[in-house]
Amino acid sequence: MKNILISTIISAWVVGIAILSVQNATLVSLRFLGMQSANLPAGIVLSVSVAVGLIGGAVATSMSRARLKRQKNL
């Protein structure tokens, strides 16, 4: 049951990102700390931003859990 729920959530995200990518075909350029990216469609920029945020959140959560587990074992 848990796998079905996870699959449904992931597929909803994929569909949502696909819709956003099609609707936001306008080219954008990002500037950060003096650097500038190539012109990319806004949908791709949004997709990459979501992916980086999800990966960053997962890494931060796993590191926090590992630290708490180590503290608990001491």
All heavy atoms as an XYZ file, in Angstrom:
537
protein
N       0.825     -1.197      0.000
C       0.000      0.000      0.000
C       0.872      1.266      0.000
O       0.546      2.229     -0.658
C      -0.912     -0.050      1.225
C      -1.879      1.083      1.291
S      -3.055      0.916     -0.041
C      -4.169      2.197      0.349
N       1.971      1.208      0.758
C       2.859      2.359      0.838
C       3.499      2.650     -0.516
O       3.644      3.817     -0.900
C       3.937      2.097      1.889
C       4.841      3.259      2.143
C       5.823      2.934      3.257
C       6.791      4.074      3.475
N       7.778      3.769      4.504
N       3.861      1.582     -1.253
C       4.474      1.760     -2.576
C       3.517      2.414     -3.563
O       3.938      3.206     -4.401
C       4.958      0.420     -3.129
C       6.164     -0.102     -2.370
O       6.888      0.653     -1.748
N       6.346     -1.407     -2.412
N       2.256      2.072     -3.475
C       1.257      2.668     -4.373
C       1.120      4.153     -4.087
O       1.039      4.969     -5.008
C      -0.104      1.944     -4.233
C       0.018      0.510     -4.738
C      -1.199      2.693     -4.980
C      -1.212     -0.330     -4.498
N       1.107      4.517     -2.820
C       0.998      5.921     -2.443
C       2.208      6.712     -2.923
O       2.073      7.797     -3.504
C       0.851      6.052     -0.924
C       0.745      7.470     -0.379
C      -0.498      8.148     -0.911
C       0.740      7.443      1.134
N       3.392      6.179     -2.726
C       4.611      6.850     -3.171
C       4.621      6.983     -4.691
O       4.961      8.037     -5.231
C       5.860      6.106     -2.659
C       5.959      6.243     -1.136
C       7.123      6.616     -3.337
C       7.027      5.386     -0.504
N       4.227      5.929     -5.396
C       4.181      5.975     -6.863
C       3.187      7.016     -7.353
O       3.452      7.729     -8.332
C       3.803      4.609     -7.424
O       4.783      3.656     -7.094
N       2.057      7.125     -6.681
C       1.040      8.106     -7.053
C       1.555      9.523     -6.851
O       1.369     10.396     -7.710
C      -0.241      7.888     -6.226
O      -0.697      6.554     -6.418
C      -1.328      8.870     -6.626
N       2.218      9.764     -5.738
C       2.754     11.093     -5.465
C       3.826     11.461     -6.486
O       3.828     12.578     -7.036
C       3.305     11.167     -4.029
C       2.153     11.083     -3.031
C       4.121     12.437     -3.815
C       2.592     10.928     -1.595
N       4.723     10.537     -6.783
C       5.785     10.806     -7.753
C       5.212     11.053     -9.145
O       5.627     11.977     -9.849
C       6.810      9.657     -7.771
C       7.607      9.667     -6.466
C       7.752      9.771     -8.973
C       8.515      8.485     -6.293
N       4.231     10.257     -9.543
C       3.641     10.452    -10.866
C       2.890     11.782    -10.948
O       2.910     12.439    -11.992
C       2.731      9.286    -11.230
O       1.645      9.201    -10.335
N       2.267     12.209     -9.857
C       1.593     13.512     -9.855
C       2.607     14.637    -10.013
O       2.362     15.606    -10.747
C       0.800     13.688     -8.566
N       3.768     14.526     -9.361
C       4.831     15.519     -9.507
C       5.340     15.545    -10.944
O       5.560     16.619    -11.511
C       5.992     15.221     -8.558
C       5.828     15.861     -7.216
C       5.437     15.253     -6.075
C       6.020     17.226     -6.887
N       5.381     16.156     -5.057
C       5.744     17.381     -5.522
C       6.415     18.336     -7.619
C       5.841     18.603     -4.879
C       6.512     19.555     -6.969
C       6.225     19.675     -5.623
N       5.536     14.390    -11.536
C       6.045     14.323    -12.907
C       5.050     14.963    -13.874
O       5.433     15.739    -14.762
C       6.359     12.864    -13.312
C       6.634     12.746    -14.800
C       7.534     12.343    -12.505
N       3.777     14.672    -13.700
C       2.749     15.265    -14.562
C       2.707     16.776    -14.365
O       2.633     17.547    -15.328
C       1.369     14.624    -14.295
C       0.258     15.412    -14.949
C       1.361     13.189    -14.769
N       2.783     17.214    -13.118
C       2.775     18.645    -12.834
C       3.962     19.360    -13.458
O       3.823     20.441    -14.037
N       5.130     18.770    -13.354
C       6.324     19.367    -13.951
C       6.217     19.384    -15.470
O       6.614     20.352    -16.120
C       7.587     18.627    -13.477
C       7.837     18.929    -11.998
C       8.794     19.013    -14.310
C       8.924     18.110    -11.373
N       5.652     18.332    -16.050
C       5.468     18.297    -17.511
C       4.529     19.409    -17.956
O       4.794     20.101    -18.959
C       4.940     16.934    -17.940
N       3.458     19.611    -17.226
C       2.507     20.682    -17.575
C       3.173     22.045    -17.447
O       3.026     22.907    -18.323
C       1.242     20.582    -16.700
C       0.442     19.333    -17.090
C       0.378     21.826    -16.826
C      -0.698     19.012    -16.155
N       3.909     22.251    -16.349
C       4.611     23.522    -16.166
C       5.636     23.749    -17.274
O       5.809     24.881    -17.746
C       5.310     23.558    -14.811
C       4.437     23.879    -13.616
C       5.221     23.711    -12.331
C       3.880     25.275    -13.719
N       6.326     22.710    -17.681
C       7.337     22.842    -18.725
C       6.721     23.246    -20.055
O       7.287     24.063    -20.783
C       8.104     21.533    -18.891
O       8.824     21.243    -17.729
N       5.577     22.692    -20.359
C       4.913     23.023    -21.625
C       4.368     24.444    -21.586
O       4.477     25.195    -22.559
C       3.784     22.012    -21.914
C       2.923     22.478    -23.069
C       4.377     20.647    -22.199
N       3.809     24.842    -20.443
C       3.216     26.169    -20.343
C       4.261     27.277    -20.208
O       3.999     28.417    -20.545
C       2.261     26.235    -19.147
C       1.016     25.423    -19.340
C       0.100     25.490    -18.127
O       0.482     25.966    -17.076
N      -1.118     24.989    -18.296
N       5.429     26.958    -19.674
C       6.459     27.960    -19.451
C       7.639     27.727    -20.385
O       8.729     27.398    -19.958
C       6.936     27.909    -17.995
C       5.858     28.325    -17.038
O       5.239     29.350    -17.224
N       5.635     27.517    -16.029
N       7.423     27.941    -21.658
C       8.472     27.726    -22.647
C       9.337     28.967    -22.834
O      10.300     28.947    -23.587
C       7.863     27.314    -23.978
N       9.029     30.044    -22.122
C       9.797     31.274    -22.235
C      11.224     31.056    -21.738
O      11.445     30.425    -20.708
C       9.140     32.379    -21.370
O       7.781     32.507    -21.748
C       9.852     33.698    -21.542
N      12.186     31.576    -22.467
C      13.581     31.431    -22.074
C      13.916     32.405    -20.951
O      13.537     33.572    -20.984
C      14.506     31.679    -23.255
C      14.387     30.690    -24.411
C      15.316     31.093    -25.540
C      14.692     29.293    -23.950
N      14.612     31.904    -19.938
C      15.046     32.732    -18.814
C      16.542     32.505    -18.592
O      17.094     31.480    -18.969
C      14.264     32.421    -17.515
C      12.805     32.782    -17.662
C      14.425     30.985    -17.114
N      17.162     33.476    -17.953
C      18.577     33.385    -17.614
C      18.716     33.719    -16.136
O      18.150     34.691    -15.651
C      19.385     34.365    -18.461
O      20.736     34.309    -18.089
N      19.465     32.905    -15.401
C      19.649     33.115    -13.974
C      20.981     33.803    -13.706
O      21.982     33.514    -14.362
C      19.622     31.780    -13.234
C      18.334     30.981    -13.344
C      18.480     29.669    -12.602
C      17.170     31.761    -12.793
N      21.006     34.685    -12.708
C      22.240     35.322    -12.254
C      22.377     35.055    -10.771
O      21.455     35.281     -9.993
C      22.195     36.826    -12.478
C      22.344     37.195    -13.899
C      22.471     38.677    -14.034
N      22.638     38.996    -15.433
C      23.011     40.162    -15.857
N      23.249     41.138    -15.015
N      23.141     40.382    -17.143
N      23.559     34.566    -10.389
C      23.832     34.268     -8.986
C      25.307     34.485     -8.721
O      26.159     33.893     -9.382
C      23.430     32.819     -8.675
C      23.632     32.440     -7.246
C      22.840     32.986     -6.256
C      24.621     31.553     -6.890
C      23.025     32.649     -4.933
C      24.821     31.201     -5.573
C      24.020     31.759     -4.585
N      25.607     35.364     -7.773
C      26.987     35.684     -7.399
C      27.838     36.076     -8.608
O      28.981     35.649     -8.762
C      27.639     34.511     -6.670
C      26.998     34.111     -5.343
C      27.672     32.855     -4.811
C      27.068     35.232     -4.331
N      27.264     36.875     -9.483
C      28.003     37.366    -10.633
C      28.069     36.413    -11.811
O      28.580     36.769    -12.859
N      27.597     35.189    -11.628
C      27.608     34.222    -12.736
C      26.251     34.230    -13.421
O      25.234     34.486    -12.785
C      27.902     32.823    -12.196
C      29.251     32.687    -11.540
S      29.543     31.032    -10.893
C      28.434     31.027     -9.506
N      26.240     33.940    -14.692
C      25.000     33.910    -15.451
C      24.884     32.586    -16.187
O      25.856     32.096    -16.772
C      24.950     35.065    -16.450
C      23.639     35.165    -17.184
C      23.551     36.430    -18.008
O      24.423     37.288    -17.946
N      22.499     36.543    -18.791
N      23.698     32.007    -16.146
C      23.468     30.726    -16.817
C      23.090     30.961    -18.274
O      22.828     32.085    -18.696
C      22.348     29.959    -16.123
O      21.102     30.587    -16.365
N      23.051     29.884    -19.017
C      22.576     29.943    -20.397
C      21.066     30.166    -20.380
O      20.396     29.966    -19.367
C      22.910     28.645    -21.108
N      20.528     30.589    -21.504
C      19.084     30.762    -21.598
C      18.412     29.396    -21.651
O      18.681     28.600    -22.553
C      18.716     31.571    -22.841
C      19.128     33.017    -22.711
O      19.238     33.540    -21.605
N      19.353     33.671    -23.824
N      17.559     29.123    -20.660
C      16.848     27.860    -20.567
C      15.358     28.119    -20.422
O      14.963     29.153    -19.868
C      17.333     27.066    -19.342
C      18.799     26.673    -19.308
C      19.167     26.139    -17.937
C      19.074     25.637    -20.364
N      14.505     27.187    -20.854
C      13.072     27.342    -20.630
C      12.762     27.376    -19.126
O      13.400     26.684    -18.334
C      12.460     26.109    -21.286
C      13.472     25.660    -22.279
C      14.800     26.020    -21.688
N      11.788     28.185    -18.746
C      11.433     28.348    -17.333
C      11.006     27.026    -16.712
O      11.283     26.779    -15.530
C      10.318     29.385    -17.199
N      10.369     26.165    -17.464
C       9.942     24.860    -16.936
C      11.124     23.999    -16.520
O      11.070     23.308    -15.504
N      12.199     24.046    -17.280
C      13.388     23.261    -16.935
C      14.055     23.837    -15.696
O      14.499     23.109    -14.814
C      14.359     23.203    -18.129
C      13.739     22.350    -19.224
C      15.719     22.666    -17.712
C      14.562     22.154    -20.449
N      14.099     25.156    -15.594
C      14.676     25.793    -14.412
C      13.870     25.406    -13.173
O      14.449     25.074    -12.130
C      14.729     27.328    -14.586
C      15.162     28.011    -13.308
C      15.658     27.705    -15.733
N      12.553     25.416    -13.280
C      11.708     25.007    -12.160
C      11.925     23.543    -11.805
O      12.003     23.184    -10.627
C      10.230     25.246    -12.493
C       9.768     26.692    -12.533
C       8.348     26.778    -13.085
C       9.835     27.313    -11.156
N      12.029     22.697    -12.794
C      12.245     21.266    -12.556
C      13.567     21.009    -11.844
O      13.623     20.234    -10.887
C      12.236     20.498    -13.875
O      11.028     20.663    -14.546
N      14.613     21.662    -12.298
C      15.924     21.496    -11.663
C      15.895     22.031    -10.235
O      16.446     21.420     -9.316
C      17.022     22.182    -12.503
C      18.331     22.245    -11.758
C      17.188     21.463    -13.826
N      15.210     23.146    -10.020
C      15.108     23.713     -8.678
C      14.384     22.770     -7.722
O      14.816     22.582     -6.578
C      14.371     25.049     -8.719
O      15.059     25.978     -9.507
N      13.311     22.163     -8.179
C      12.577     21.203     -7.341
C      13.438     19.989     -7.043
O      13.499     19.521     -5.905
C      11.250     20.792     -8.031
C      10.617     19.596     -7.342
C      10.276     21.953     -8.043
N      14.130     19.477     -8.049
C      14.977     18.295     -7.846
C      16.101     18.583     -6.855
O      16.368     17.773     -5.951
C      15.554     17.837     -9.191
N      16.751     19.730     -6.986
C      17.835     20.088     -6.059
C      17.286     20.246     -4.644
O      17.908     19.805     -3.666
C      18.555     21.372     -6.531
C      19.479     21.922     -5.462
C      19.318     21.102     -7.808
N      16.117     20.848     -4.519
C      15.499     21.002     -3.200
C      15.135     19.672     -2.566
O      15.359     19.467     -1.364
N      14.596     18.760     -3.353
C      14.243     17.437     -2.819
C      15.479     16.658     -2.396
O      15.502     16.038     -1.325
C      13.458     16.636     -3.861
C      12.020     17.075     -4.089
C      11.425     16.325     -5.281
C      11.185     16.849     -2.853
N      16.514     16.703     -3.204
C      17.752     15.990     -2.861
C      18.400     16.621     -1.634
O      18.842     15.919     -0.724
C      18.714     15.971     -4.065
C      18.140     15.081     -5.169
C      20.098     15.494     -3.658
C      18.857     15.194     -6.496
N      18.442     17.936     -1.591
C      19.015     18.624     -0.439
C      18.257     18.325      0.846
O      18.854     18.112      1.907
N      16.936     18.295      0.765
C      16.126     17.960      1.931
C      16.349     16.536      2.396
O      16.416     16.267      3.600
N      16.461     15.619      1.456
C      16.695     14.219      1.807
C      18.059     14.040      2.464
O      18.192     13.318      3.457
C      16.587     13.340      0.561
N      19.070     14.713      1.940
C      20.413     14.615      2.521
C      20.433     15.223      3.917
O      20.989     14.640      4.854
C      21.454     15.297      1.598
C      22.786     15.474      2.297
C      21.623     14.503      0.320
N      19.823     16.380      4.083
C      19.794     17.029      5.397
C      19.052     16.177      6.420
O      19.487     16.051      7.575
C      19.152     18.407      5.285
N      17.948     15.570      6.014
C      17.179     14.721      6.923
C      17.966     13.490      7.326
O      18.002     13.121      8.499
C      15.851     14.296      6.257
O      15.112     15.467      5.927
C      15.022     13.428      7.174
N      18.619     12.849      6.363
C      19.381     11.644      6.689
C      20.577     11.965      7.577
O      20.899     11.203      8.490
C      19.828     10.912      5.427
O      20.733     11.702      4.698
N      21.226     13.110      7.347
C      22.341     13.505      8.199
C      21.876     13.801      9.617
O      22.535     13.440     10.592
C      23.053     14.724      7.599
C      23.848     14.415      6.356
S      24.562     15.864      5.556
C      25.628     16.469      6.823
N      20.734     14.444      9.739
C      20.188     14.753     11.060
C      19.818     13.480     11.813
O      20.099     13.346     13.009
C      18.961     15.654     10.903
O      18.354     15.881     12.139
N      19.203     12.536     11.115
C      18.838     11.265     11.751
C      20.066     10.481     12.182
O      20.090      9.883     13.252
C      17.993     10.415     10.811
C      16.584     10.904     10.675
C      15.768      9.975      9.827
N      14.422     10.469      9.701
C      13.506      9.944      8.933
N      13.807      8.876      8.198
N      12.303     10.450      8.873
N      21.105     10.489     11.364
C      22.338      9.777     11.703
C      22.998     10.404     12.930
O      23.485      9.702     13.818
C      23.291      9.790     10.522
N      22.993     11.723     12.999
C      23.578     12.408     14.145
C      22.802     12.091     15.420
O      23.384     11.812     16.466
C      23.596     13.909     13.916
C      24.346     14.680     15.004
C      24.127     16.123     14.827
N      22.669     16.293     14.916
C      22.077     17.413     15.276
N      22.769     18.469     15.520
N      20.772     17.506     15.357
N      21.471     12.121     15.344
C      20.652     11.798     16.511
C      20.849     10.345     16.951
O      20.874     10.045     18.141
C      19.180     12.067     16.215
C      18.784     13.538     16.101
C      17.344     13.652     15.630
C      18.990     14.253     17.424
N      21.008      9.470     15.979
C      21.226      8.050     16.297
C      22.571      7.860     17.009
O      22.674      7.080     17.955
C      21.183      7.218     15.010
C      21.115      5.748     15.230
C      20.917      5.034     13.899
C      20.750      3.549     14.123
N      20.544      2.848     12.847
N      23.612      8.573     16.534
C      24.912      8.494     17.192
C      24.855      9.035     18.617
O      25.442      8.468     19.533
C      25.956      9.276     16.396
C      26.576      8.518     15.267
C      27.829      9.207     14.758
N      27.632     10.632     14.535
C      27.398     11.195     13.345
N      27.356     10.442     12.271
N      27.235     12.487     13.229
N      24.140     10.119     18.823
C      24.012     10.713     20.150
C      23.257      9.772     21.096
O      23.562      9.699     22.273
C      23.310     12.065     20.091
C      24.166     13.148     19.516
C      23.416     14.455     19.417
O      22.198     14.516     19.633
N      24.111     15.531     19.058
N      22.274      9.102     20.548
C      21.463      8.182     21.351
C      22.295      6.981     21.777
O      22.123      6.441     22.870
C      20.255      7.722     20.531
C      19.219      6.998     21.316
C      18.019      6.700     20.420
C      16.944      6.003     21.197
N      15.797      5.679     20.338
N      23.224      6.519     20.936
C      24.056      5.354     21.248
C      25.173      5.682     22.241
O      25.765      4.777     22.808
C      24.660      4.784     19.968
C      23.613      4.077     19.127
O      22.591      3.640     19.632
N      23.872      3.995     17.839
N      25.497      6.934     22.402
C      26.579      7.291     23.330
C      26.122      7.206     24.723
O      25.699      7.000     25.554
C      27.089      8.727     23.058
C      27.812      8.890     21.732
C      28.200     10.350     21.567
C      29.070      8.041     21.690
